[in-house]
Amino acid sequence: MNYGMSNAGEARISCHRRGEKKMKIAIIGGGSTYTPELLDGLCARAEALDVREVALMDLDGHRLGRVGRFCQRLAARRGGAVRVTLHEEAGPALDGASFVVTQI
């Protein structure tokens, strides 16, 4: 783990070795109305956290679709550094994830 300081004085934590891809975060329960706020915070800190993808997973496809599409637009408006993917099954959402967040 690499701890350093960014120009803004924030602690920078990188869980990756040089040359590795940026991390993927999976959010189980991604159809929650709390997800856009969580995603907005991740997008705001994407460079410092080395986030490349946020995978939203929810069993309720309708909720996932509505919240997920909003989150995709939000990420795009934040510059598109973070890709938001939508999943109704855990396997693809968890595959390659560095961290998993659960929302119940």
C-alpha positions in Angstrom: 0.0 0.0 0.0 1.4 3.4 -1.0 0.6 6.4 1.2 1.5 9.8 -0.2 0.3 13.4 -0.3 -1.5 15.0 -3.2 -1.1 18.6 -4.1 -4.2 19.4 -2.2 -2.7 18.0 1.0 -5.1 15.0 1.1 -3.6 11.6 1.9 -3.4 9.5 -1.2 -3.8 5.8 -0.7 -3.1 3.4 -3.6 -3.7 -0.3 -3.2 -2.1 -1.1 -6.5 1.4 -1.6 -7.7 2.7 0.5 -10.6 1.4 -0.7 -13.9 -1.8 -2.3 -12.5 -5.2 -1.2 -13.6 -7.1 1.1 -11.4 -9.6 -0.5 -9.0 -13.1 -1.6 -9.4 -15.7 -1.0 -6.6 -18.8 -3.2 -6.5 -21.9 -1.8 -4.8 -24.4 -4.6 -3.8 -27.8 -3.0 -3.4 -26.9 -0.4 -6.1 -30.6 0.3 -6.8 -30.8 2.2 -3.5 -31.6 5.9 -3.7 -28.4 6.5 -1.6 -26.2 5.2 -4.4 -26.0 8.5 -6.4 -24.6 10.3 -3.4 -22.1 7.5 -2.8 -21.1 7.5 -6.5 -20.8 11.3 -6.6 -18.3 11.1 -3.7 -16.3 8.4 -5.5 -16.2 10.3 -8.7 -15.0 13.4 -6.9 -12.1 11.4 -5.5 -11.6 9.0 -8.5 -8.0 10.1 -9.2 -6.9 10.0 -5.5 -8.6 6.6 -5.0 -7.6 5.1 -8.3 -11.2 4.2 -9.1 -11.8 3.1 -12.8 -15.2 1.3 -12.4 -18.1 1.2 -10.1 -20.3 -1.9 -10.6 -23.9 -1.5 -9.3 -25.7 -4.8 -8.5 -29.3 -5.1 -7.4 -31.8 -8.0 -7.7 -34.6 -5.4 -8.5 -33.9 -4.7 -12.1 -36.4 -1.9 -12.3 -34.7 0.1 -9.4 -31.3 -0.8 -10.8 -32.2 0.5 -14.2 -33.6 3.8 -12.9 -30.9 4.6 -10.3 -28.2 3.1 -12.5 -28.9 5.2 -15.6 -28.9 8.3 -13.4 -25.6 7.2 -11.9 -24.1 6.7 -15.4 -25.2 10.3 -16.4 -23.8 11.6 -13.2 -20.4 9.9 -13.8 -20.3 11.2 -17.3 -21.0 14.8 -16.1 -18.1 14.3 -13.7 -15.7 13.8 -16.6 -16.3 10.1 -17.3 -13.2 8.9 -15.5 -15.3 6.3 -13.6 -17.3 3.8 -15.7 -20.6 2.7 -14.1 -21.8 -0.8 -15.0 -25.2 -2.4 -14.0 -25.7 -6.0 -13.0 -28.6 -8.1 -11.8 -26.3 -11.0 -10.8 -23.5 -10.8 -8.2 -20.9 -12.8 -10.2 -20.2 -10.2 -12.9 -20.4 -7.3 -10.4 -17.9 -8.9 -8.1 -15.5 -10.2 -10.7 -12.2 -8.2 -10.3 -13.6 -5.9 -7.6 -11.0 -4.5 -5.2 -13.7 -3.5 -2.7 -17.4 -4.4 -2.1 -19.9 -2.1 -0.5 -23.3 -3.5 0.7 -26.4 -1.4 1.1 -29.4 -3.0 2.7 
